Amino acid sequence: MSERYPIPAAFHRVEESIKRSRFITSMGHAPDAESARAFVAAVKEEFPDATHNCWAFNAGPPGDTASVGLSDDGEPSGTAGKPMLNGLLHSGVGEIVAVVTRYFGGTKLGTGGLVRAYAGLVKLGLETLPLREMVVTTQLAVSIPYSSVTLFKRLMPDFEAEVLEEAFSDEAGFTLELPEERAGDFIAAVTELTTGRAKIHEK
């Protein structure tokens, strides 16, 4: 699994009319199933008079099915939640929730038409969804001799490391956060820089 992947950067909404039915897609970030369900509840509260509020979420990395959910919310079984979830799982975006709100316009779409409509509304939302990168990070506690501090601080940007805390006693102490994928190389670089005198452990 990649330790970096795109996730929604902000709440996003698109709208489309199909055969006089009004469809509104709301999308957001869902780092866990709880957040996804809270998002669904908020959209339902916003559109309490809608005919349907169908939803799907993947609260994990792109394509991962360990934490997913879906609901047809009264549409014929398999015509809404499933095509929506398929769209999310194949989007390359992780930690995402989508609610498609429908106001029925008087013309039935049939099961095939509904599948196309709900899948299409998710696709439409994804086309303009603002994204940011999700990076799995780790924290390290580092103690180094004072003589190494300047070179140590120059080294940090190369590994996208950020200082969270500093503590100075007989040695310089730092609590750092950096991408998990860079931690091994960073530890090796600091060990080399301090000729093995650095003390490093994961927080």
trRosetta pair geometry for C-beta under 8 A, 3 or more apart (Angstrom, degrees):
i j d omega theta_ij theta_ji phi_ij phi_ji
1 61 5.7 132 -160 42 119 175
1 64 7.7 26 -118 -75 127 125
2 5 5.6 116 89 -59 116 95
2 61 7.3 154 57 -157 78 134
3 135 6.8 44 137 -157 87 56
3 136 4.2 -93 -164 34 96 114
3 179 6.6 123 120 -177 128 100
3 180 5.4 -133 -155 61 152 108
3 181 4.7 -178 48 -41 144 112
4 133 5.6 -4 -168 -176 101 111
4 134 6.6 162 -151 80 47 58
4 135 5.2 -3 -103 -101 88 70
4 136 7.5 -120 -64 9 51 77
4 179 7.4 -13 -64 -143 106 133
4 181 7.5 -66 -24 3 98 143
5 61 5.6 107 21 -148 159 86
5 62 5.3 -150 -172 -8 142 106
5 92 7.7 -150 -164 169 102 66
5 93 7.6 147 152 -143 100 32
5 94 4.7 64 109 1 131 127
5 133 7.4 150 78 -152 17 67
5 134 5.4 -16 63 52 68 105
6 62 7.5 45 52 -56 77 126
6 92 6.7 41 43 129 117 87
6 93 5.2 -62 98 -115 100 73
6 94 7.0 140 78 21 49 79
6 131 4.3 -5 -167 -173 116 133
6 132 7.2 142 -147 72 68 24
6 133 6.3 -53 -95 -100 54 53
6 134 7.1 116 -158 5 6 88
7 29 5.8 61 156 -126 109 101
7 31 8.0 28 -158 -82 152 76
7 93 6.5 121 -112 -173 32 84
7 94 5.4 -51 -87 75 86 78
7 95 4.4 -2 -130 60 120 115
7 96 6.9 -166 -150 -60 67 82
7 131 6.8 135 66 -153 28 79
7 132 6.3 -32 64 66 79 73
7 133 7.6 89 18 -161 82 13
7 134 4.4 67 -13 -43 122 115
8 11 7.9 63 154 -82 130 23
8 12 6.6 -130 -151 1 119 117
8 27 6.0 -167 -106 140 147 101
8 28 5.8 -177 101 -172 156 24
8 29 4.5 -146 70 -68 101 73
8 93 6.9 64 -48 176 70 131
8 95 7.3 -127 20 100 83 85
8 96 5.5 113 -24 -110 111 88
8 129 5.9 -75 -114 178 89 116
8 130 7.1 72 -163 77 64 66
8 131 6.6 -70 -110 -106 29 58
8 132 7.9 14 123 22 21 81
9 29 7.7 81 -70 -59 6 120
9 130 4.2 -78 53 124 115 97
9 131 5.5 118 -23 177 102 7
9 132 4.0 105 -95 -20 99 98
10 28 8.0 -63 143 -125 30 71
10 29 8.0 0 -72 -23 9 108
10 130 5.1 16 30 66 101 129
11 26 7.2 -18 -169 -168 93 91
11 27 7.4 152 -160 82 46 54
11 28 5.0 -10 -107 -97 68 100
12 26 7.5 150 82 -159 49 45
12 27 4.5 -18 64 62 98 102
12 28 7.2 176 21 -73 71 52
12 125 6.3 125 115 -168 114 94
12 128 7.1 175 -169 101 129 84
12 129 5.0 174 59 -122 173 70
12 130 6.4 174 -77 18 124 81
13 24 6.6 -5 -167 -178 105 93
13 25 6.6 164 -150 87 53 58
13 26 5.1 -11 -101 -103 91 67
13 27 7.3 -176 -76 20 43 72
13 125 7.7 -41 -141 -122 21 105
14 24 7.7 172 89 -155 40 51
14 25 5.0 0 57 54 84 107
14 121 7.4 179 87 -164 107 73
14 124 5.1 -149 112 129 151 105
14 125 4.9 -158 22 -90 120 67
14 128 6.6 119 -72 47 126 122
15 22 7.0 -10 -169 -174 106 89
15 23 6.8 160 -155 89 56 57
15 24 4.9 -14 -105 -106 89 71
15 25 7.3 -163 -77 20 40 70
16 23 5.2 -14 65 64 79 105
16 25 8.0 20 9 -7 97 104
16 120 7.6 -81 72 121 161 109
16 121 6.3 -148 35 -104 122 87
16 124 6.2 -84 -31 -144 135 179
17 20 6.6 3 -179 -114 110 16
17 21 6.8 157 -157 76 64 42
17 22 5.5 -30 -101 -100 82 60
17 23 7.2 167 -96 18 28 78
17 105 7.3 72 -159 -57 97 155
18 21 5.5 -22 68 59 75 96
18 23 6.2 19 9 -7 104 123
18 109 6.9 32 124 -98 118 132
18 113 7.8 168 149 174 130 103
18 117 5.2 -151 60 -119 166 114
19 105 6.3 171 116 71 63 127
19 107 4.2 -106 157 84 114 134
19 109 6.2 163 44 -87 142 87
19 113 7.7 2 6 178 143 141
20 105 2.9 -179 121 149 83 139
20 106 5.8 -26 102 42 141 93
20 107 5.5 103 41 11 111 110
21 102 5.8 -3 174 -165 116 99
21 103 6.5 170 -163 82 64 54
21 104 5.5 -30 -115 -132 101 35
21 105 4.1 -131 -65 4 45 102
21 107 7.0 -118 -30 57 94 83
21 109 7.1 -62 7 -43 146 118
21 117 7.6 12 82 -153 134 154
22 102 7.1 150 80 -155 54 47
22 103 4.2 6 52 49 103 108
22 105 6.6 115 -16 -60 67 108
23 100 5.9 -11 -167 -174 100 100
23 101 7.1 149 -158 77 46 54
23 102 5.5 -12 -101 -101 72 76
23 117 6.4 -170 -70 173 155 106
23 121 5.1 -108 149 -96 135 139
24 47 7.2 170 59 -73 139 155
24 100 7.2 155 76 -158 44 50
24 101 4.3 -12 58 56 100 106
24 102 7.9 -167 22 -71 70 34
25 98 6.2 -18 -165 -166 97 104
25 99 7.3 155 -153 81 47 48
25 100 5.2 -18 -97 -102 74 76
25 101 7.8 -163 -72 19 26 73
25 121 4.6 170 -61 163 121 99
25 122 6.6 173 -132 -86 139 39
25 124 6.4 150 15 78 150 102
25 125 4.1 -116 124 -60 141 127
26 39 7.8 -170 123 167 113 101
26 43 4.9 -178 59 -111 152 132
26 98 7.1 153 80 -155 49 52
26 99 4.7 -7 57 56 100 97
26 101 7.1 42 -5 -13 105 107
27 96 6.5 -13 -167 -168 103 100
27 97 6.9 161 -151 84 54 53
27 98 4.9 -15 -99 -101 83 79
27 99 8.0 -169 -73 23 41 63
27 125 4.9 137 -30 166 132 134
27 126 7.7 141 -92 -72 165 56
27 129 5.8 -53 95 -112 152 118
28 39 4.9 -160 60 -136 135 140
28 96 7.6 152 81 -152 34 58
28 97 5.5 -17 62 59 81 98
29 35 7.3 -38 112 146 70 140
29 95 5.8 13 -163 132 74 106
29 96 7.1 -50 -116 -101 37 50
29 97 7.6 12 98 17 10 92
30 33 7.6 43 170 -100 113 23
30 35 4.8 171 -141 97 62 105
30 36 3.7 47 -147 -75 139 86
30 39 6.3 -93 -83 4 102 143
30 57 5.0 -36 77 -161 171 127
30 58 7.6 131 75 73 123 38
30 59 4.7 -88 130 -101 103 85
30 95 5.4 -170 70 180 57 63
30 96 6.0 31 27 137 100 3
30 97 3.9 93 -40 -30 135 105
31 35 5.6 62 42 17 71 155
31 59 6.5 43 125 -165 18 91
31 95 5.1 8 -92 -147 46 128
32 35 5.3 100 56 7 69 100
32 36 7.3 -130 103 -5 38 91
32 59 5.1 72 -149 174 17 136
32 67 7.0 -68 -149 171 53 154
33 36 5.4 -54 -150 35 37 116
33 37 6.3 33 155 -18 70 104
33 57 7.3 141 -124 96 59 134
33 59 5.0 -135 -61 13 53 159
33 67 5.3 -125 -53 -173 100 107
33 69 6.3 100 -140 -24 101 128
34 37 6.0 -57 -149 36 28 106
34 38 6.4 29 152 -19 64 107
35 38 5.6 -56 -148 37 32 113
35 39 6.4 36 152 -23 65 104
35 59 7.0 138 55 -125 99 122
35 97 7.5 -155 115 -21 84 139
36 39 5.7 -54 -154 32 31 114
36 40 6.6 31 150 -19 64 104
36 57 3.7 96 -150 -179 140 175
36 59 5.2 -106 -30 -68 129 115
36 69 6.3 145 116 40 141 124
36 97 4.2 167 -135 -86 84 132
37 40 5.5 -48 -148 35 36 114
37 41 6.3 39 152 -21 65 105
37 69 7.4 4 -71 71 88 167
38 41 5.6 -53 -148 36 32 113
38 42 6.5 34 152 -22 64 104
39 42 5.8 -55 -151 33 30 111
39 43 6.6 26 153 -15 64 105
39 57 7.7 121 58 -87 128 136
39 97 4.8 120 76 91 148 150
39 99 7.2 -163 131 -25 93 118
40 43 6.0 -59 -152 37 31 107
40 44 6.3 31 152 -19 66 108
40 53 7.3 130 -170 139 83 117
40 55 4.7 23 -116 -123 117 175
40 57 7.7 -102 -47 -34 114 125
40 71 7.9 86 -155 27 148 130
40 97 6.8 -110 -50 175 84 132
40 99 5.6 148 -120 -81 67 122
41 44 5.7 -54 -147 37 31 113
41 45 6.3 34 153 -22 64 106
42 45 5.6 -54 -151 34 31 114
42 46 6.5 33 150 -22 63 104
43 46 5.5 -52 -151 33 35 114
43 47 6.5 -11 163 20 69 104
43 53 6.1 158 114 -159 103 129
43 55 7.7 141 63 -85 139 125
43 99 4.2 147 90 72 165 163
43 101 6.7 -143 163 -57 111 116
44 47 6.7 -78 -141 61 26 76
44 48 6.8 63 158 -92 65 60
44 53 4.8 179 -97 76 80 169
44 99 7.6 -124 -48 -154 71 149
45 48 6.5 2 -148 -60 29 97
47 50 4.1 32 148 -28 112 120
47 53 6.2 147 81 -83 114 116
47 101 4.7 38 82 -143 169 146
50 53 5.5 96 79 -57 137 85
50 101 4.7 -89 -127 -169 161 98
50 102 6.3 110 178 64 107 41
50 103 5.7 -94 -134 -73 73 72
51 74 7.6 -135 153 94 71 136
51 102 5.2 -58 64 102 104 87
51 103 5.8 129 -2 -129 99 30
51 104 4.1 82 -62 -17 164 98
52 72 7.9 -48 -158 156 132 56
52 73 4.7 131 -162 104 86 110
52 74 5.3 -145 -105 63 99 106
52 75 5.5 41 -126 -44 161 95
52 80 7.1 -117 152 -107 144 167
52 100 7.9 9 109 101 102 80
52 101 7.2 171 92 -153 58 41
52 102 4.5 12 53 46 97 108
52 104 7.9 80 -1 -48 93 94
53 73 5.3 -130 66 -168 52 170
53 99 5.7 -6 -178 -174 90 113
53 100 7.7 163 -158 80 43 40
53 101 5.2 -9 -108 -104 75 76
53 102 7.9 -162 -74 20 34 68
54 71 6.2 -157 -147 95 58 72
54 72 5.8 -14 -123 -150 111 30
54 73 4.7 -144 -84 28 59 113
54 75 5.9 -15 -76 5 132 129
54 80 3.7 -83 -150 155 159 135
54 81 5.7 -134 -173 -62 101 68
54 84 6.5 168 131 -22 109 150
54 99 7.1 152 81 -159 41 58
54 100 5.0 -16 65 61 95 91
54 102 7.1 26 2 -6 103 110
54 118 6.3 -45 93 -125 149 130
55 69 7.6 6 114 111 100 96
55 70 6.8 -167 100 -143 57 46
55 71 5.3 22 49 43 82 97
55 73 7.1 71 4 -30 80 125
55 81 6.8 6 72 -110 39 90
55 84 7.2 -139 -180 115 18 159
55 97 7.0 4 -172 -178 109 92
55 98 6.6 174 -147 93 65 52
55 99 4.4 -22 -96 -104 100 72
55 100 7.3 179 -81 19 47 63
56 68 7.4 -5 -174 -175 84 94
56 69 6.9 -179 -147 93 46 55
56 70 4.2 5 -107 -107 85 90
56 71 7.7 -164 -69 22 58 56
56 81 5.3 140 -71 -159 98 67
56 82 7.9 156 -91 -69 136 12
56 84 3.8 166 6 109 134 109
56 85 3.9 -143 -160 -67 138 74
56 87 7.9 113 74 50 147 91
56 88 5.8 -166 115 1 116 137
56 97 7.5 -178 96 -150 42 56
56 98 5.7 -2 58 57 80 93
56 122 7.6 -15 50 -97 125 139
57 68 6.5 180 90 -149 58 54
57 69 5.2 10 46 50 95 90
57 70 7.6 -169 19 -71 56 58
57 85 7.8 -32 30 -108 22 88
57 88 7.2 -124 -140 164 22 172
57 96 6.7 -164 -146 101 69 48
57 97 3.8 -13 -104 -107 111 80
57 98 7.1 170 -82 19 61 59
58 62 7.7 71 119 -125 145 33
58 63 7.9 50 -170 -24 156 9
58 64 6.7 130 -177 66 112 71
58 65 7.4 -65 -127 -102 104 45
58 67 7.1 105 -166 87 48 71
58 68 5.1 -13 -102 -102 66 91
58 85 7.1 120 -51 -152 94 80
58 88 5.0 174 -2 133 114 122
58 89 5.9 139 -69 -83 148 70
58 94 6.8 -98 113 -145 109 52
58 95 7.3 -83 103 -62 74 16
58 96 5.8 19 53 52 87 80
59 67 4.2 -69 65 120 97 120
59 68 7.3 -173 15 -83 74 38
59 69 7.9 26 -11 5 108 99
59 95 6.0 37 -152 -125 45 59
59 97 7.5 17 -75 -61 83 95
60 64 3.9 -83 106 88 124 130
60 65 7.9 -91 49 -11 133 8
60 66 5.4 65 -38 54 164 98
60 67 4.8 123 -34 40 107 103
60 68 7.8 -71 18 -54 104 74
60 94 6.3 -75 118 -159 38 105
60 95 6.9 125 -16 -69 3 66
61 64 4.5 78 61 -14 78 131
61 94 4.5 -48 -145 -112 31 141
61 95 7.8 3 -81 -31 28 81
62 89 7.7 122 -177 -161 60 43
62 91 7.0 -124 -139 77 105 68
62 92 5.0 7 -149 -159 152 29
62 93 5.9 119 -98 55 104 13
62 94 4.5 -91 -45 -59 61 84
63 89 5.4 82 -116 -176 47 78
63 90 7.2 64 -93 -88 89 38
63 92 7.8 8 -33 -93 100 38
64 67 7.4 20 117 30 105 76
64 94 7.2 33 21 -125 109 106
65 68 5.2 -41 -151 -9 63 132
65 89 6.9 13 -78 -119 88 132
68 85 6.1 80 -179 -150 125 125
68 89 7.5 -5 -107 -74 142 112
70 81 3.2 121 163 174 105 113
70 82 6.3 105 145 -66 160 43
70 84 6.5 156 -134 70 111 106
70 85 4.6 -67 -76 -45 133 128
71 80 7.8 -20 110 97 47 114
71 81 5.0 155 54 -84 15 135
72 75 4.5 -119 176 60 94 86
72 76 7.1 -98 179 82 144 26
72 77 5.9 -145 -3 -114 166 38
72 78 7.0 -21 -77 -4 137 22
72 79 6.4 77 -136 49 120 73
72 80 4.5 124 -132 45 68 109
72 81 4.8 -91 -58 -5 59 104
72 82 7.8 -6 -71 -6 98 83
73 80 7.0 -73 36 92 83 153
73 81 7.7 126 -4 -54 77 105
75 79 5.0 -117 141 73 115 110
75 80 4.3 93 58 -22 147 129
75 102 7.7 73 -70 30 120 150
75 114 6.0 163 -174 -170 128 143
75 118 7.8 150 104 -55 173 140
76 79 4.7 58 72 -5 87 133
76 111 5.5 -74 82 -103 148 95
76 114 6.7 134 41 51 103 163
78 81 7.8 -74 -115 55 24 84
78 82 5.0 -8 -149 13 60 143
78 111 7.9 24 86 -162 95 114
78 115 7.8 -12 132 -89 77 107
79 82 7.7 56 -4 39 10 102
79 83 7.2 -16 178 2 32 119
79 111 5.2 -121 -96 -149 124 72
79 114 3.9 25 169 105 124 129
79 115 5.3 -98 -148 -61 66 71
79 118 6.8 125 142 6 65 137
80 83 6.8 -73 -151 40 14 97
80 84 6.2 10 160 -16 58 116
80 100 6.9 -145 -165 63 104 123
80 114 6.4 -61 -64 162 78 109
80 115 8.0 -120 -66 -96 36 46
80 118 4.5 176 -134 -91 60 161
81 84 5.7 -66 -150 39 27 114
81 85 6.1 24 159 -19 67 108
81 118 7.9 -46 -28 167 21 153
82 85 5.9 -54 -144 36 29 108
82 86 6.4 33 156 -21 63 104
83 86 5.5 -49 -145 34 35 116
83 87 6.5 40 154 -23 64 103
83 115 4.8 143 -51 -158 149 73
83 116 8.0 -94 -169 -58 164 17
83 118 4.9 114 77 90 119 106
83 119 3.9 -81 166 -63 119 94
83 122 7.5 -176 128 12 80 133
84 87 5.8 -56 -157 32 31 113
84 88 6.6 27 150 -16 65 105
84 98 5.8 -150 -176 85 114 122
84 100 6.3 -144 -97 -5 134 122
84 118 5.2 -71 -55 159 92 108
84 119 6.9 -136 -71 -89 43 48
84 121 7.8 -26 -103 72 96 98
84 122 5.0 152 -137 -57 68 138
85 88 5.6 -54 -149 37 36 110
85 89 6.1 32 155 -19 70 108
86 89 5.9 -58 -144 38 28 108
86 90 6.2 7 163 -2 65 113
86 119 6.9 -23 71 -115 111 106
87 90 6.4 -71 -145 47 23 96
87 91 6.3 43 153 -53 62 105
87 98 7.8 -35 85 35 117 161
87 119 5.4 162 -57 -149 123 69
87 122 3.7 114 99 103 154 139
87 123 5.8 -111 -146 -56 129 72
87 126 7.1 -152 160 -22 106 139
88 91 5.6 -45 -150 2 31 123
88 93 7.2 -81 -160 70 69 97
88 96 5.5 -163 -151 88 113 119
88 98 6.2 -159 -73 4 121 122
88 122 6.5 -90 -50 -170 75 136
91 96 7.3 -40 66 44 143 162
91 122 7.9 -113 -66 151 130 106
91 126 5.1 -127 -137 -132 129 147
93 96 5.1 53 119 -39 110 144
93 126 6.9 -160 3 -135 140 105
93 129 7.1 -4 -96 98 166 148
93 131 6.7 -120 -117 -111 113 120
94 134 6.3 -81 71 26 122 148
95 134 6.5 113 13 -70 137 155
98 122 5.4 74 146 -117 169 94
98 125 6.3 146 -128 75 122 159
100 118 5.5 175 57 -134 164 80
100 121 4.8 93 -121 102 128 146
100 122 7.0 -76 -57 -57 123 77
108 113 7.9 121 142 62 60 141
109 113 3.1 -143 165 110 90 127
109 114 5.0 131 88 -57 122 67
109 117 5.9 -18 -179 -23 167 138
110 113 4.5 88 57 10 82 109
110 114 6.9 -149 90 -10 39 87
111 114 5.7 -55 -148 34 31 112
111 115 6.5 33 155 -20 65 103
112 115 5.8 -52 -150 33 32 111
112 116 6.4 29 153 -15 65 107
113 116 5.8 -57 -149 39 31 110
113 117 6.1 33 153 -24 66 108
114 117 5.5 -54 -144 35 31 113
114 118 6.2 20 163 -11 68 106
115 118 6.4 -61 -145 41 24 100
115 119 6.0 18 160 -12 63 114
116 119 6.0 -60 -140 44 25 107
116 120 5.7 26 160 -23 64 116
117 120 5.8 -61 -144 39 22 112
117 121 6.3 23 158 -22 62 106
118 121 5.8 -49 -144 31 31 111
118 122 6.8 31 156 -16 61 102
119 122 6.0 -58 -158 35 32 109
119 123 6.4 32 147 -19 66 109
120 123 5.5 -54 -147 37 34 114
120 124 6.1 40 152 -24 67 104
121 124 5.5 -46 -145 33 32 116
121 125 6.6 34 154 -18 62 103
122 125 5.8 -55 -153 36 32 111
122 126 6.3 31 151 -20 65 108
123 126 5.7 -56 -148 36 31 112
123 127 6.6 43 152 -34 63 99
124 127 5.9 -46 -157 16 30 117
124 128 7.9 -11 161 12 58 99
125 128 7.2 -88 -165 49 31 81
125 129 5.9 51 149 -61 72 105
126 129 5.2 -37 -137 -2 35 125
135 160 8.0 -87 178 134 160 150
135 179 5.0 -74 178 -106 118 101
136 179 6.9 76 74 -156 57 71
136 180 4.6 -31 112 9 97 126
136 181 7.5 92 66 -24 98 87
137 177 5.2 30 166 179 135 97
137 178 6.4 164 -149 88 92 19
137 179 5.8 -70 -101 -99 67 35
137 180 6.1 -179 -138 -36 14 77
138 177 7.4 173 85 -147 30 61
138 178 6.7 -26 59 65 74 67
138 179 7.8 32 15 146 80 18
138 180 4.6 92 -21 -98 108 77
138 183 5.3 -11 59 -70 134 143
138 202 6.2 -51 173 -135 117 108
138 203 8.0 158 169 37 72 85
139 164 7.0 -23 -133 7 114 148
139 175 6.3 4 -176 -179 109 92
139 176 6.7 162 -153 83 60 46
139 177 5.2 -31 -96 -93 77 72
139 202 6.9 101 80 -165 61 66
139 203 3.8 -33 102 33 113 126
140 175 7.4 170 85 -154 44 48
140 176 4.9 -12 58 59 91 99
140 178 7.1 -14 7 22 113 107
140 183 6.7 157 -53 -140 126 104
140 186 7.5 -165 3 105 162 131
140 187 7.4 -158 -130 -79 152 95
140 200 5.8 -6 -177 -165 118 97
140 201 7.1 159 -154 83 71 27
140 202 6.0 -52 -102 -104 64 48
140 203 6.7 -142 -89 -17 11 88
141 173 7.1 -8 -174 -169 88 98
141 174 7.5 166 -155 87 45 48
141 175 5.6 -21 -101 -102 69 73
141 176 8.0 174 -85 19 23 74
141 200 7.1 162 82 -149 54 47
141 201 5.5 -10 55 61 99 77
141 202 7.7 83 13 167 81 5
141 203 5.5 110 -33 -73 95 86
142 152 7.8 168 136 -165 142 136
142 173 7.0 159 86 -154 52 51
142 174 4.7 -11 60 60 100 95
142 175 7.8 170 19 -87 74 25
142 176 6.2 19 0 -2 119 117
142 190 6.5 -77 -142 -176 133 161
142 198 6.2 -22 -162 -170 92 111
142 199 7.3 149 -157 80 42 56
142 200 5.1 -1 -106 -104 76 85
143 171 4.6 67 180 107 98 137
143 172 7.1 155 -154 79 54 45
143 173 4.9 -18 -99 -99 79 79
143 174 7.9 175 -78 21 37 65
143 198 6.8 155 78 -160 53 58
143 199 4.3 1 52 52 105 104
143 200 7.8 -155 27 -66 63 48
144 148 4.6 -92 160 74 123 126
144 149 6.7 156 92 -75 117 61
144 152 5.7 149 66 -72 167 154
144 171 6.3 164 72 178 23 110
144 172 5.5 -27 65 64 78 97
144 174 7.8 -4 11 9 103 108
144 190 7.0 -107 -83 -174 130 108
144 193 8.0 -9 -142 100 139 111
144 194 5.2 -128 -142 -88 101 144
144 197 7.0 95 -145 101 63 92
144 198 4.8 -15 -95 -108 88 88
144 199 7.9 -159 -66 26 48 64
145 148 5.2 88 66 3 80 102
145 171 6.1 -69 -92 -130 36 95
145 172 7.4 30 126 17 13 94
145 194 6.3 146 20 -145 96 108
145 197 5.7 12 -21 114 111 141
146 149 5.7 -24 -161 -18 47 117
146 171 7.1 -148 -39 -143 70 48
146 172 5.5 119 -94 -30 59 109
148 151 5.7 -69 -165 53 62 104
148 152 5.2 70 138 -36 88 110
148 172 7.8 -148 67 42 83 127
148 193 5.8 110 -155 136 120 103
148 194 4.8 -22 -85 -93 165 89
148 197 7.7 174 -21 71 145 114
148 198 7.5 -101 95 -72 164 99
149 152 5.4 -60 -144 37 28 117
149 153 6.3 24 161 -19 66 105
149 172 5.0 77 -86 1 113 173
150 153 6.1 -57 -151 34 27 106
150 154 6.7 25 151 -17 62 106
151 154 5.6 -54 -150 36 36 113
151 155 6.4 42 150 -28 66 105
151 193 5.6 -175 117 -161 124 123
152 155 5.6 -56 -154 29 30 116
152 156 7.1 46 150 -40 62 95
152 172 7.8 172 50 93 155 137
152 174 7.9 177 144 -1 135 150
152 190 6.6 49 -125 -125 96 95
152 193 6.4 141 -81 126 72 152
152 194 7.8 24 -75 -56 111 104
153 156 5.8 -32 -156 3 38 119
154 157 7.7 -52 -177 21 38 98
155 158 5.9 -63 -173 31 51 116
155 159 6.9 15 148 2 80 111
155 186 7.8 128 143 -144 113 79
155 189 5.9 168 -166 136 135 129
155 190 7.0 160 106 -80 158 74
155 193 6.5 -80 -51 -67 154 156
156 159 6.3 -82 -157 48 36 93
156 161 4.2 -103 -155 69 85 107
156 162 7.6 118 172 -75 124 25
156 163 7.4 -28 -141 -42 161 87
156 176 7.4 -141 -129 -132 114 133
157 160 7.2 31 -164 -81 40 34
157 161 7.6 -100 -63 42 21 72
158 189 7.9 -154 86 -165 130 174
159 178 5.5 6 135 -155 99 145
159 179 7.8 -145 168 39 71 88
159 182 4.5 152 -163 159 87 132
159 185 6.7 -172 -111 92 115 101
159 186 4.3 93 -155 -89 163 110
159 189 7.3 -161 -49 36 135 147
160 178 5.7 128 90 -147 75 85
160 179 5.5 35 78 -4 131 104
160 182 6.1 139 41 10 98 165
161 176 4.8 -3 -173 -175 110 128
161 177 7.2 155 -154 78 61 38
161 178 3.9 -33 -97 -78 74 122
161 182 7.5 -137 -56 108 86 133
161 186 6.3 114 -57 -133 132 147
162 176 6.6 146 72 -157 40 72
162 177 5.2 -17 59 59 95 89
162 178 7.0 162 14 -74 64 66
163 166 6.1 12 179 -55 130 94
163 174 5.6 -77 -127 -156 98 111
163 175 7.3 96 -164 71 60 55
163 176 6.0 -44 -100 -100 47 74
164 175 4.5 -59 65 102 104 101
164 176 6.6 171 5 -107 89 18
164 177 5.6 75 -44 -17 117 101
165 174 7.1 157 85 -158 59 44
165 175 4.1 31 43 31 97 114
166 172 7.4 -31 -162 -171 96 87
166 173 6.9 136 -167 84 47 63
166 174 5.7 -14 -107 -103 67 71
166 175 7.9 -128 -62 21 33 72
167 173 4.0 -21 66 70 92 118
167 174 7.8 -167 25 -68 70 30
168 172 5.8 -15 -110 -114 80 62
168 173 6.9 -161 -76 25 32 80
169 173 6.9 24 15 -10 92 118
171 199 7.9 84 105 23 164 111
175 203 6.5 51 -146 -69 105 141
178 182 5.3 -91 150 77 115 117
178 183 6.1 148 86 -80 110 72
178 186 6.1 71 95 -38 164 165
179 182 4.6 75 70 7 93 106
179 183 7.5 -137 97 -34 50 77
180 183 5.7 -32 -158 -10 40 119
182 185 5.8 -67 -166 49 58 107
182 186 5.5 62 140 -31 86 111
183 186 5.6 -60 -145 37 29 114
183 187 6.3 30 159 -21 67 104
183 202 7.9 28 -169 -92 147 102
184 187 6.0 -55 -151 32 27 109
184 188 6.6 25 152 -16 62 107
185 188 5.6 -55 -150 37 34 113
185 189 6.2 34 152 -22 67 106
186 189 5.7 -55 -148 35 31 111
186 190 6.3 25 156 -15 66 107
187 190 6.0 -57 -145 39 29 107
187 191 6.2 32 154 -22 64 108
187 200 5.4 -176 -129 104 96 158
188 191 5.8 -55 -147 35 28 113
188 192 6.4 27 154 -17 63 107
189 192 5.8 -57 -151 37 29 110
189 193 6.2 33 151 -24 65 109
190 193 5.4 -51 -143 35 33 117
190 194 6.3 8 164 1 67 109
190 198 4.8 6 141 -10 102 178
190 200 6.4 104 88 -58 139 141
191 194 6.6 -71 -145 49 23 91
191 196 5.8 29 -174 -96 84 47
191 198 5.6 -117 -93 46 50 117
191 200 7.5 -90 -64 8 89 131
192 195 7.4 17 -173 -80 31 39
193 198 7.4 48 69 -36 92 132
194 197 4.4 -112 151 53 106 84
194 198 4.2 123 44 -37 150 91
